[in-house]
Amino acid sequence: MRINILVVIFLSFVVIHCKTSKTPKEQIASSIQILDSLEATKAIITDSIEGFFQYIRKLDMEIQMKQELTGDRKSQIMAYREFLCKDVSDFSKSEKDFVQKILAEAKMLCDNISPDIFPNEMEEISTFLSTHSEN
């Protein structure tokens, strides 16, 4: 009998904790920034944390740019950065709503596993790469 009471108390605690730990939609959206094209132009070539431009391969840049790169590594990276700056666009209203909805759902699912998975801040950038490809 005593074990049954402990199980009920434990399960009640788990249910209450799970219900109260969900983040409100407003808090989720506040950590996500949807950048306009001017903000995106600056952000897309800023790489102060992950070393993206240090590790990207020539072939990856050529595929995205749809052209062969010549010259040394420094000139290839400069050409790629220029390409990225010209490739950003503004999100439409429907795209903004869609991105915010999907990321809010992703955050909620991640937080169910661990609140440390989803990044505290996120900047979203729209590019022409995904919308203006030949295929």
N, C-alpha and C positions, 0 to 999 in steps of 0.2 A: 504494500500500500504506500509506504513511504517513497519507494522508487517511482511509482506512478505520479505522485505529487511533484517530485523533482523533475521528471520528464515533462510534465505539463508546464511547470515554471520555465524550464529551459526553452521549450518550443514557443511559449508566449514571448519570451525575451527575443528570440530569433525573429519571429513575425513582426514584432513592434520595431525592432532595429531595422529590418529590411524595408519596412514602410516609411520610416523616417529618414533613411539615408539617401533617398532619391533627391537629386538636385533639381530645383525648379528650372523651367525652361529659360527664364530670364537670366539666371546665373550662367547657364551653359552658353547662351548667345553672347554674353558680355566678354567671354574669353576668346571669341572668334572675331577677327577683323576681316571684313570683305574690302579689299583695297581697290580704289579706282585706278585708272591707267597711269595717272601721274605718280601716285604713291607706289604702285607696282613697279614702275620703271626704276625707281631707286632701290626698292626691296629685292627685286629679282637678281640684281648683281652684287648685293651685299652678302658676304659670306664670312662672318666673323666667328662662327662656331664650328661648323661641320667640315670645312675644308673641301667643299664641293668642287671648286674650280681647280684645286690641287689634284683631285683624283679622277675627274672626268676624262674619258679617253677620246682621242682624236676621232675615232670611228663614230662614237656617240654624237659628237658635235656635228660631224658631216651628215649623219642620218637626219638629225633635226633640221639642219640648215639646207639640206638637199643640194649640197655642193661639196667639192673636194677642197680641203684646206691645204695651203702651202706655207712655207716659212717655218720659223722656229716656234717652239711651244708658246712663248710669250705673245707673239703676233696672232697665233691661232686662238688663244684665250681672249685677246682683245676683240678679235672679229666675232667670236661667239658671244661675248658680253654685249656688243653692239646689236647683234641679231636679237638677243633676248629682250633688249630695251625696246626694239621696234615691234616685237611680237606680242606685247601685252595689250589687253583690251579691257573695257569696262564690263562688269556683270550686268546682265539685264535684270529687271525686277524679279522675273520668274526664276532665273538662275540663282540670285541671292537667296530667295526663299527656299529653293530646293537644297542649296548647299547648307544653309543654316539648319534645316530640318534633318538632313542626313547626319550632319556632325553632332547635332543634339542627341540623336538616337545612338550614334556611335559612342558618345561620351557616357550615356546612361548604361550601355552594355559593358563598356570598359570598367566603369565604376562599380558594377555588380561584382566584378572579379577583384579589382583593386583600384582605389582612387588615385594611385600613382602612375597608372598606365597612360591616361590621356594627358596631353601637354597642357600646362596652365595657360599658355597663350598660343594663338595660331593665326597666321596671316594667310589669307586665301587670295590667289592671283589667277586671273583669267588670261589665257593666251589664245592666239589664233591657231596654234599647233593642232589642237584637238578639233577645231571647228572648220578649218579650211584646208584639210588634207585632200590629196588627189583621189584617195580611195574612200 
